[in-house]
């Protein structure tokens, strides 16, 4: 669903403490492509964090070694990715096989992160300010996540030879270039 710019402006104002009668309410949980569910908690300054719930996957203990703490974090741009990470006081590192995109059934399933409002489009939370990209195919990296993201984090995360060939054909450019077609068997992210 596309939301007019005026409605998005009101949503952002409400999320940032505007005078709107119905302020934006952050979702209490976020769900990723694999079906994993995480708590989503935001303070009054709109600083948000993920929390593990009973249905959340385990943290990447074996991947982090003795120096780093296994936990979960998120990154955002056009889409939102929830990642199992290895963290310390300086930041975190993750691995491509440990990230999954946030999925949704309605706009209320999508958060506001900082100044970025998200809305549900084609089953993914997408940045409302980038609505011109909603009908575009993503780059190779995001396409691989879309094609493989239903796999739980700790099961083998590798494209079959057929899927790898289909992704190569659909996304012939560099990793940041948009794909030219949808690989067979992959969910269509356009909306």
VMD Tcl script that draws the C-alpha trace (Angstrom):
set ca {
  {0.00 0.00 0.00}
  {1.37 3.42 -0.87}
  {0.80 6.21 1.59}
  {0.49 9.84 0.42}
  {3.32 12.17 1.43}
  {1.00 14.25 3.66}
  {0.05 11.19 5.70}
  {3.71 10.20 6.00}
  {4.59 13.68 7.23}
  {1.91 13.42 9.91}
  {3.15 9.97 10.88}
  {6.70 11.25 11.24}
  {5.55 14.23 13.26}
  {3.55 11.98 15.55}
  {6.47 9.59 15.93}
  {8.74 12.48 16.80}
  {6.34 14.00 19.32}
  {4.12 16.14 17.06}
  {0.68 17.44 18.08}
  {-1.33 14.85 16.11}
  {-4.26 13.42 18.12}
  {-3.27 9.85 17.26}
  {0.47 9.41 17.78}
  {2.28 6.64 15.96}
  {2.51 3.47 18.01}
  {5.58 1.33 17.48}
  {4.84 -2.37 17.00}
  {5.67 -4.52 20.04}
  {7.23 -7.26 17.90}
  {9.01 -7.55 14.56}
  {8.88 -10.71 12.48}
  {11.51 -11.72 9.97}
  {11.26 -13.83 6.81}
  {12.12 -17.04 8.65}
  {9.18 -16.52 11.02}
  {11.42 -15.56 13.95}
  {9.79 -13.02 16.26}
  {11.63 -10.38 18.31}
  {10.50 -7.84 20.86}
  {10.75 -4.23 19.67}
  {11.21 -1.65 22.41}
  {11.65 2.10 21.93}
  {12.25 4.81 24.49}
  {10.85 8.36 24.42}
  {13.83 9.53 22.35}
  {12.84 6.90 19.71}
  {15.96 4.81 20.35}
  {14.87 1.26 19.68}
  {16.31 -2.15 20.39}
  {15.47 -5.77 19.71}
  {14.83 -8.16 22.57}
  {14.73 -11.92 22.48}
  {11.40 -13.61 23.07}
  {10.55 -17.25 23.66}
  {10.11 -17.74 19.88}
  {13.32 -15.88 18.96}
  {16.19 -17.93 17.56}
  {19.32 -18.54 19.63}
  {22.13 -15.99 19.48}
  {25.27 -16.97 17.48}
  {27.32 -18.27 20.41}
  {29.63 -20.51 18.37}
  {30.29 -17.79 15.76}
  {31.39 -15.09 18.20}
  {34.35 -16.68 19.95}
  {35.49 -15.73 23.45}
  {35.88 -11.97 22.89}
  {32.50 -10.94 21.49}
  {28.99 -11.15 22.90}
  {26.36 -13.00 20.82}
  {23.18 -10.98 20.43}
  {20.82 -9.50 17.81}
  {20.72 -6.09 16.15}
  {19.20 -4.41 13.13}
  {20.14 -2.24 10.19}
  {17.87 -0.24 7.96}
  {17.69 1.52 4.62}
  {15.07 0.68 2.01}
  {14.36 -2.56 3.94}
  {15.01 -3.53 7.57}
  {17.34 -6.43 8.36}
  {17.39 -8.25 11.70}
  {20.76 -9.89 12.25}
  {22.35 -12.26 14.71}
  {25.55 -10.41 15.61}
  {28.77 -10.63 17.57}
  {29.18 -7.39 19.52}
  {31.51 -5.48 21.79}
  {31.63 -1.88 23.02}
  {32.89 -0.69 19.61}
  {30.08 -2.15 17.47}
  {29.02 -5.44 15.95}
  {29.74 -7.79 13.09}
  {27.40 -10.24 11.41}
  {27.46 -12.78 8.63}
  {25.15 -12.74 5.58}
  {23.59 -16.08 6.53}
  {22.48 -14.65 9.91}
  {20.37 -11.72 8.61}
  {16.70 -11.77 7.62}
  {14.39 -9.04 6.33}
  {11.41 -7.76 8.35}
  {8.09 -8.93 6.94}
  {4.58 -7.64 7.55}
  {0.89 -8.07 6.89}
  {-0.14 -4.45 7.59}
  {1.47 -1.03 8.04}
  {1.12 -1.40 11.83}
  {3.66 -4.26 11.72}
  {6.36 -1.81 10.56}
  {8.30 0.57 12.81}
  {9.64 4.09 12.65}
  {13.42 4.05 13.06}
  {14.93 7.47 13.69}
  {13.39 9.68 11.01}
  {12.53 6.75 8.73}
  {8.91 5.57 8.64}
  {8.23 2.12 7.20}
  {5.10 0.75 5.59}
  {4.03 -2.70 4.50}
  {4.49 -3.24 0.77}
  {4.50 -6.66 -0.93}
  {4.90 -8.26 2.50}
  {8.07 -6.35 3.48}
  {8.54 -3.27 5.65}
  {9.87 -0.66 3.21}
  {11.03 2.90 3.75}
  {8.06 5.17 3.02}
  {10.30 7.97 1.77}
  {11.53 5.64 -1.00}
  {8.14 4.71 -2.47}
  {9.54 5.26 -5.97}
  {11.55 2.05 -5.42}
  {8.57 -0.11 -4.40}
  {8.05 -1.41 -7.96}
  {11.78 -1.96 -8.61}
  {13.72 -5.16 -8.14}
  {16.46 -4.93 -5.51}
  {20.18 -5.46 -5.93}
  {21.78 -8.90 -5.93}
  {22.51 -8.89 -2.18}
  {18.87 -8.16 -1.26}
  {17.61 -10.60 -3.90}
  {19.68 -13.40 -2.38}
  {18.17 -12.56 1.01}
  {14.67 -12.52 -0.45}
  {15.23 -15.88 -2.17}
  {16.87 -17.63 0.82}
  {15.44 -15.70 3.80}
  {12.71 -18.21 4.67}
  {15.47 -20.57 5.84}
  {15.94 -20.46 9.64}
  {19.24 -18.80 10.58}
  {21.09 -21.92 11.71}
  {20.18 -24.21 8.84}
  {22.36 -24.30 5.70}
  {21.95 -20.93 3.95}
  {23.13 -21.67 0.48}
  {21.47 -21.46 -2.88}
  {21.04 -24.72 -4.74}
  {22.98 -24.80 -8.03}
  {19.69 -24.10 -9.86}
  {18.81 -21.12 -7.66}
  {22.37 -19.77 -7.86}
  {22.19 -19.95 -11.67}
  {18.77 -18.25 -11.66}
  {20.11 -15.43 -9.44}
  {23.18 -15.06 -11.70}
  {20.92 -14.75 -14.74}
  {18.48 -12.32 -13.08}
  {21.22 -10.18 -11.51}
  {24.11 -10.03 -14.04}
  {25.65 -6.77 -12.82}
  {27.63 -5.94 -9.69}
  {26.33 -6.66 -6.19}
  {24.83 -3.15 -5.90}
  {23.23 -3.09 -9.37}
  {19.48 -3.77 -9.51}
  {18.43 -7.19 -10.73}
  {16.85 -7.28 -14.18}
  {14.30 -10.02 -13.51}
  {12.91 -12.13 -10.70}
  {14.68 -15.47 -10.26}
  {12.35 -18.46 -10.59}
  {11.04 -19.61 -7.22}
  {11.77 -16.35 -5.40}
  {9.15 -14.21 -3.73}
  {8.36 -11.04 -5.69}
  {9.33 -8.03 -3.51}
  {7.63 -5.49 -5.78}
  {4.37 -3.95 -4.73}
}
mol new
graphics top color blue
foreach p $ca { graphics top sphere $p radius 0.5 }
foreach p [lrange $ca 0 end-1] q [lrange $ca 1 end] { graphics top cylinder $p $q radius 0.2 }
display resetview
